[in-house]
Amino acid sequence: LEVLNVGKTLGIPVGLHCTSSEVALRRIAEGFSFVMISADDVFVVEGAKSVLAGLKKLNRATETKQ
């Protein structure tokens, strides 16, 4: 948090990358001016996980009907 304190003292906005919305909200509450949630590769991986979970659910529903 030293960088945050220096930024506030000098009137310079301070931001950082966060791994989740929960972390981002905590950092904003701590006084950071801006946050970037995640990175492109994380969004791609999480999107793929979501699609796979949906396909697995669809597959299970299909199997129970057969």
All heavy atoms as an XYZ file, in Angstrom:
491
protein
N       0.814     -1.209      0.000
C       0.000      0.000      0.000
C       0.851      1.264      0.000
O       0.318      2.361     -0.032
C      -0.942     -0.019      1.204
C      -2.008     -1.109      1.189
C      -2.833     -1.080      2.467
C      -2.895     -1.040     -0.002
N       2.163      1.092      0.025
C       3.052      2.253     -0.005
C       2.869      3.050     -1.296
O       2.840      4.276     -1.273
C       4.506      1.803      0.144
C       5.474      2.957      0.222
C       6.907      2.502      0.454
O       7.124      1.343      0.857
O       7.794      3.316      0.203
N       2.731      2.354     -2.414
C       2.536      3.030     -3.694
C       1.247      3.843     -3.659
O       1.200      4.972     -4.142
C       2.500      2.002     -4.854
C       2.086      2.651     -6.153
C       3.841      1.330     -4.998
N       0.197      3.292     -3.078
C      -1.072      4.000     -2.960
C      -0.893      5.281     -2.149
O      -1.367      6.346     -2.546
C      -2.121      3.101     -2.309
C      -3.494      3.721     -2.075
C      -4.123      4.170     -3.391
C      -4.404      2.743     -1.359
N      -0.191      5.202     -1.034
C       0.036      6.379     -0.198
C       0.841      7.449     -0.918
O       0.522      8.635     -0.826
C       0.727      5.990      1.109
C      -0.180      5.152      1.993
O      -1.400      5.299      1.952
N       0.404      4.269      2.777
N       1.855      7.049     -1.661
C       2.663      8.004     -2.420
C       1.808      8.657     -3.499
O       1.846      9.873     -3.697
C       3.909      7.322     -3.033
C       4.610      8.255     -4.006
C       4.857      6.869     -1.935
N       1.010      7.860     -4.194
C       0.130      8.404     -5.219
C      -0.843      9.419     -4.655
O      -1.052     10.489     -5.242
N      -1.434      9.104     -3.517
C      -2.361     10.049     -2.884
C      -1.647     11.331     -2.486
O      -2.163     12.431     -2.685
C      -3.007      9.408     -1.659
C      -4.079      8.412     -1.997
C      -4.730      7.861     -0.732
C      -5.876      6.945     -1.071
N      -6.559      6.452      0.142
N      -0.451     11.198     -1.938
C       0.328     12.370     -1.516
C       0.643     13.277     -2.701
O       0.564     14.506     -2.600
C       1.647     11.922     -0.838
O       1.323     11.138      0.305
C       2.483     13.110     -0.423
N       0.963     12.661     -3.843
C       1.332     13.436     -5.029
C       0.144     13.779     -5.920
O       0.301     14.457     -6.929
C       2.375     12.657     -5.843
C       3.698     12.382     -5.132
C       4.600     11.505     -5.995
C       4.401     13.692     -4.769
N      -1.033     13.286     -5.566
C      -2.223     13.533     -6.388
C      -2.229     12.746     -7.689
O      -2.803     13.189     -8.683
N      -1.582     11.585     -7.687
C      -1.499     10.741     -8.887
C      -2.432      9.552     -8.700
O      -2.342      8.840     -7.691
C      -0.058     10.237     -9.101
C       0.883     11.418     -9.320
C       0.012      9.257    -10.270
C       2.348     11.038     -9.323
N      -3.333      9.304     -9.651
C      -4.205      8.128     -9.545
C      -3.368      6.846     -9.529
O      -2.376      6.734    -10.246
C      -5.069      8.185    -10.804
C      -4.942      9.577    -11.306
C      -3.604     10.073    -10.853
N      -3.785      5.914     -8.712
C      -3.068      4.643     -8.600
C      -4.040      3.507     -8.887
O      -5.149      3.483     -8.362
C      -2.470      4.469     -7.189
C      -1.746      3.140     -7.064
C      -1.526      5.620     -6.867
N      -3.611      2.573     -9.734
C      -4.453      1.436    -10.076
C      -3.646      0.165    -10.169
O      -2.420      0.185    -10.071
N      -4.360     -0.938    -10.357
C      -3.683     -2.219    -10.445
C      -4.590     -3.268    -11.069
O      -5.793     -3.061    -11.199
C      -3.217     -2.692     -9.062
C      -4.277     -3.123     -8.062
C      -3.593     -3.879     -6.928
C      -5.030     -1.957     -7.494
N      -3.989     -4.385    -11.453
C      -4.729     -5.529    -11.980
C      -5.245     -6.358    -10.820
O      -4.556     -6.531     -9.817
C      -3.824     -6.413    -12.850
C      -3.453     -5.785    -14.141
N      -4.182     -5.987    -15.281
C      -2.450     -4.953    -14.479
C      -3.627     -5.310    -16.266
N      -2.574     -4.681    -15.806
N      -6.453     -6.881    -10.950
C      -7.048     -7.730     -9.912
C      -7.481     -9.048    -10.540
O      -7.796     -9.113    -11.717
C      -8.259     -7.042     -9.292
S      -7.846     -5.490     -8.490
N      -7.537    -10.080     -9.723
C      -7.873    -11.402    -10.217
C      -9.368    -11.705    -10.197
O      -9.800    -12.687    -10.777
C      -7.154    -12.476     -9.389
O      -7.482    -12.278     -8.003
C      -5.644    -12.382     -9.563
N     -10.150    -10.863     -9.530
C     -11.593    -11.101     -9.465
C     -12.306     -9.806     -9.101
O     -11.678     -8.837     -8.671
C     -11.918    -12.171     -8.412
O     -11.655    -11.656     -7.122
N     -13.622     -9.820     -9.252
C     -14.397     -8.636     -8.880
C     -14.343     -8.402     -7.374
O     -14.359     -7.255     -6.921
C     -15.838     -8.766     -9.367
O     -16.433     -9.938     -8.843
N     -14.256     -9.480     -6.601
C     -14.166     -9.335     -5.144
C     -12.887     -8.591     -4.752
O     -12.908     -7.694     -3.909
C     -14.206    -10.701     -4.450
C     -15.530    -11.423     -4.571
C     -15.701    -12.180     -5.887
O     -14.701    -12.355     -6.639
O     -16.833    -12.579     -6.175
N     -11.775     -8.977     -5.369
C     -10.501     -8.309     -5.093
C     -10.573     -6.857     -5.552
O     -10.114     -5.946     -4.851
C      -9.326     -9.047     -5.774
C      -8.033     -8.259     -5.635
C      -9.165    -10.441     -5.206
N     -11.167     -6.625     -6.712
C     -11.284     -5.262     -7.231
C     -12.078     -4.375     -6.275
O     -11.678     -3.233     -5.986
C     -11.938     -5.276     -8.608
N     -13.185     -4.879     -5.763
C     -13.991     -4.096     -4.824
C     -13.209     -3.784     -3.547
O     -13.296     -2.674     -3.012
C     -15.282     -4.844     -4.489
C     -16.295     -4.932     -5.628
C     -17.438     -5.868     -5.253
C     -16.819     -3.554     -5.984
N     -12.433     -4.752     -3.074
C     -11.614     -4.522     -1.881
C     -10.564     -3.444     -2.143
O     -10.348     -2.560     -1.320
C     -10.963     -5.831     -1.435
C     -10.268     -5.693     -0.089
C      -9.771     -7.018      0.460
N      -8.653     -7.523     -0.323
C      -8.623     -8.694     -0.939
N      -9.655     -9.504     -0.900
N      -7.567     -9.069     -1.628
N      -9.933     -3.515     -3.312
C      -8.899     -2.517     -3.648
C      -9.503     -1.119     -3.799
O      -8.898     -0.134     -3.384
C      -8.160     -2.917     -4.930
C      -7.367     -4.190     -4.786
C      -6.365     -4.102     -3.666
N      -5.489     -5.262     -3.713
C      -4.553     -5.494     -2.830
N      -4.363     -4.674     -1.821
N      -3.797     -6.556     -2.934
N     -10.680     -1.029     -4.389
C     -11.349      0.272     -4.506
C     -11.648      0.814     -3.114
O     -11.434      1.998     -2.831
C     -12.632      0.150     -5.359
C     -12.248     -0.110     -6.822
C     -13.492      1.404     -5.226
C     -13.423     -0.517     -7.697
N     -12.113     -0.056     -2.214
C     -12.398      0.362     -0.837
C     -11.128      0.830     -0.127
O     -11.181      1.711      0.735
C     -13.047     -0.782     -0.063
N      -9.987      0.265     -0.506
C      -8.711      0.670      0.085
C      -8.260      2.030     -0.430
O      -7.376      2.640      0.157
C      -7.625     -0.372     -0.216
C      -7.827     -1.680      0.511
C      -6.845     -2.761      0.071
O      -6.076     -2.546     -0.899
O      -6.861     -3.835      0.695
N      -8.856      2.474     -1.559
C      -8.519      3.795     -2.076
C      -7.896      3.834     -3.451
O      -7.533      4.908     -3.942
N      -7.746      2.683     -4.105
C      -7.194      2.695     -5.462
C      -8.168      3.393     -6.400
O      -9.384      3.251     -6.272
C      -6.905      1.266     -5.943
C      -5.675      0.683     -5.306
C      -5.759     -0.002     -4.105
C      -4.435      0.837     -5.900
C      -4.631     -0.524     -3.500
C      -3.293      0.315     -5.313
C      -3.391     -0.366     -4.108
N      -7.633      4.153     -7.351
C      -8.447      4.967     -8.244
C      -9.073      4.165     -9.376
O     -10.146      4.504     -9.857
C      -7.598      6.083     -8.861
O      -7.006      6.850     -7.839
N      -8.370      3.159     -9.844
C      -8.905      2.341    -10.930
C      -8.367      0.924    -10.805
O      -7.305      0.704    -10.247
C      -8.593      2.935    -12.305
C      -7.120      3.098    -12.592
C      -6.411      2.112    -13.260
C      -6.437      4.252    -12.204
C      -5.063      2.265    -13.528
C      -5.091      4.406    -12.472
C      -4.401      3.420    -13.127
N      -9.130     -0.015    -11.301
C      -8.721     -1.415    -11.262
C      -9.035     -2.054    -12.603
O      -9.968     -1.663    -13.288
C      -9.436     -2.204    -10.141
C      -9.051     -1.685     -8.776
C     -10.937     -2.168    -10.314
N      -8.220     -3.011    -12.976
C      -8.490     -3.825    -14.154
C      -8.740     -5.232    -13.651
O      -7.900     -5.792    -12.945
C      -7.322     -3.818    -15.118
C      -7.540     -4.684    -16.319
S      -6.250     -4.457    -17.521
C      -6.872     -5.515    -18.795
N      -9.917     -5.740    -13.957
C     -10.264     -7.064    -13.462
C      -9.812     -8.101    -14.478
O     -10.309     -8.135    -15.597
C     -11.773     -7.186    -13.200
C     -12.189     -6.130    -12.184
C     -12.128     -8.578    -12.730
C     -13.668     -6.025    -11.981
N      -8.842     -8.917    -14.058
C      -8.370    -10.047    -14.824
C      -7.601     -9.617    -16.063
O      -7.132     -8.498    -16.178
C      -9.543    -10.951    -15.186
O      -9.096    -12.209    -15.537
N      -7.480    -10.534    -16.989
C      -6.791    -10.303    -18.250
C      -7.485    -11.143    -19.313
O      -8.295    -12.011    -19.000
C      -5.320    -10.705    -18.123
N      -7.178    -10.888    -20.559
C      -7.860    -11.567    -21.657
C      -7.801    -13.085    -21.542
O      -8.802    -13.765    -21.749
C      -7.265    -11.145    -23.002
C      -7.549     -9.695    -23.330
O      -8.414     -9.096    -22.666
O      -6.901     -9.162    -24.248
N      -6.630    -13.607    -21.203
C      -6.506    -15.066    -21.146
C      -7.407    -15.670    -20.069
O      -7.976    -16.747    -20.258
C      -5.056    -15.496    -20.944
C      -4.436    -14.943    -19.672
O      -4.891    -13.892    -19.182
O      -3.482    -15.566    -19.171
N      -7.579    -14.979    -18.980
C      -8.448    -15.480    -17.919
C      -9.902    -15.481    -18.382
O     -10.648    -16.430    -18.130
C      -8.273    -14.662    -16.626
C      -9.253    -15.115    -15.553
C      -6.840    -14.778    -16.123
N     -10.320    -14.420    -19.078
C     -11.684    -14.370    -19.596
C     -11.945    -15.508    -20.578
O     -13.007    -16.121    -20.565
C     -11.980    -13.029    -20.270
C     -12.223    -11.914    -19.307
C     -11.425    -10.794    -19.307
C     -13.269    -11.981    -18.392
C     -11.653     -9.763    -18.420
C     -13.505    -10.956    -17.497
C     -12.698     -9.834    -17.506
N     -10.968    -15.817    -21.417
C     -11.123    -16.904    -22.379
C     -11.258    -18.238    -21.652
O     -12.143    -19.041    -21.952
C      -9.936    -16.935    -23.377
C      -9.960    -18.202    -24.215
C      -9.968    -15.710    -24.273
N     -10.393    -18.482    -20.680
C     -10.439    -19.747    -19.932
C     -11.760    -19.875    -19.176
O     -12.407    -20.925    -19.208
C      -9.239    -19.852    -18.967
C      -9.408    -21.016    -17.999
C      -7.944    -20.001    -19.751
N     -12.178    -18.813    -18.493
C     -13.429    -18.871    -17.734
C     -14.630    -19.059    -18.660
O     -15.574    -19.782    -18.329
C     -13.596    -17.614    -16.874
C     -12.591    -17.525    -15.746
C     -12.590    -18.740    -14.837
O     -13.675    -19.203    -14.427
O     -11.491    -19.248    -14.529
N     -14.607    -18.424    -19.828
C     -15.680    -18.620    -20.802
C     -15.730    -20.053    -21.296
O     -16.813    -20.641    -21.410
N     -14.572    -20.633    -21.548
C     -14.520    -22.031    -21.991
C     -15.040    -22.967    -20.906
O     -15.785    -23.908    -21.192
C     -13.088    -22.404    -22.380
N     -14.676    -22.706    -19.646
C     -15.179    -23.523    -18.546
C     -16.700    -23.448    -18.461
O     -17.371    -24.460    -18.228
C     -14.582    -23.060    -17.217
C     -13.133    -23.428    -17.022
C     -12.646    -22.904    -15.675
C     -11.199    -23.185    -15.447
N     -10.743    -22.600    -14.156
N     -17.243    -22.267    -18.661
C     -18.691    -22.082    -18.611
C     -19.387    -22.859    -19.726
O     -20.402    -23.517    -19.502
C     -19.026    -20.594    -18.706
O     -20.407    -20.394    -18.750
N     -18.830    -22.803    -20.927
C     -19.404    -23.527    -22.058
C     -19.350    -25.033    -21.797
O     -20.333    -25.751    -22.011
C     -18.667    -23.173    -23.371
C     -19.049    -24.121    -24.495
C     -18.968    -21.733    -23.778
N     -18.199    -25.520    -21.313
C     -18.071    -26.949    -21.027
C     -19.047    -27.398    -19.943
O     -19.647    -28.465    -20.045
C     -16.641    -27.285    -20.621
C     -15.617    -27.248    -21.751
C     -14.206    -27.435    -21.186
C     -15.925    -28.298    -22.798
N     -19.231    -26.580    -18.924
C     -20.183    -26.923    -17.865
C     -21.599    -27.015    -18.432
O     -22.358    -27.927    -18.100
C     -20.117    -25.893    -16.749
N     -21.946    -26.101    -19.323
C     -23.261    -26.141    -19.953
C     -23.441    -27.376    -20.814
O     -24.498    -28.001    -20.808
N     -22.400    -27.747    -21.556
C     -22.472    -28.945    -22.387
C     -22.601    -30.212    -21.545
O     -23.351    -31.121    -21.894
C     -21.242    -29.035    -23.294
C     -21.177    -27.998    -24.419
C     -19.839    -28.083    -25.132
C     -22.324    -28.173    -25.390
N     -21.878    -30.255    -20.432
C     -21.979    -31.424    -19.550
C     -23.390    -31.537    -18.979
O     -23.948    -32.632    -18.892
C     -20.955    -31.320    -18.423
C     -19.537    -31.578    -18.887
C     -18.549    -31.412    -17.755
C     -17.130    -31.615    -18.245
N     -16.143    -31.440    -17.175
N     -23.969    -30.401    -18.601
C     -25.329    -30.405    -18.061
C     -26.319    -30.868    -19.129
O     -27.204    -31.675    -18.869
C     -25.697    -28.996    -17.587
C     -27.026    -28.925    -16.861
C     -27.394    -27.505    -16.479
C     -26.473    -26.967    -15.424
N     -26.872    -25.624    -14.947
N     -26.141    -30.389    -20.349
C     -27.001    -30.801    -21.449
C     -26.848    -32.294    -21.723
O     -27.824    -32.993    -21.924
C     -26.663    -29.997    -22.711
C     -27.423    -30.339    -23.976
C     -28.911    -30.055    -23.794
C     -26.867    -29.557    -25.151
N     -25.631    -32.785    -21.683
C     -25.364    -34.204    -21.915
C     -26.046    -35.063    -20.846
O     -26.651    -36.075    -21.162
C     -23.855    -34.464    -21.943
C     -23.531    -35.879    -22.358
O     -24.137    -36.417    -23.280
N     -22.590    -36.488    -21.670
N     -25.959    -34.657    -19.587
C     -26.601    -35.417    -18.507
C     -28.111    -35.416    -18.690
O     -28.774    -36.439    -18.506
C     -26.231    -34.823    -17.149
C     -24.849    -35.189    -16.698
C     -24.615    -34.843    -15.244
N     -24.687    -33.409    -14.987
C     -23.666    -32.561    -15.056
N     -22.471    -33.007    -15.370
N     -23.825    -31.292    -14.792
N     -28.672    -34.289    -19.085
C     -30.129    -34.209    -19.293
C     -30.546    -35.110    -20.456
O     -31.577    -35.771    -20.410
C     -30.527    -32.770    -19.574
N     -29.738    -35.167    -21.496
C     -30.015    -35.996    -22.657
C     -29.934    -37.480    -22.296
O     -30.761    -38.293    -22.713
C     -29.060    -35.681    -23.810
O     -29.154    -34.290    -24.121
C     -29.369    -36.479    -25.046
N     -28.921    -37.825    -21.490
C     -28.748    -39.236    -21.095
C     -29.908    -39.734    -20.251
O     -30.299    -40.885    -20.366
C     -27.433    -39.393    -20.317
C     -26.202    -39.297    -21.194
C     -24.911    -39.347    -20.383
O     -24.965    -39.256    -19.119
O     -23.860    -39.484    -20.990
N     -30.465    -38.885    -19.402
C     -31.577    -39.339    -18.560
C     -32.861    -39.527    -19.351
O     -33.738    -40.279    -18.932
C     -31.819    -38.329    -17.409
O     -32.127    -37.053    -17.959
C     -30.630    -38.246    -16.488
N     -32.977    -38.904    -20.514
C     -34.171    -39.050    -21.352
C     -34.110    -40.310    -22.214
O     -35.120    -40.742    -22.730
C     -34.353    -37.821    -22.246
C     -34.755    -36.581    -21.480
C     -34.944    -35.410    -22.419
C     -35.345    -34.164    -21.653
N     -35.551    -33.032    -22.547
N     -32.943    -40.877    -22.377
C     -32.795    -42.050    -23.264
C     -33.135    -43.326    -22.581
O     -33.104    -43.640    -21.526
C     -31.370    -42.123    -23.813
C     -31.090    -40.976    -24.742
C     -29.646    -41.007    -25.258
O     -28.848    -41.884    -24.927
N     -29.307    -40.040    -26.066
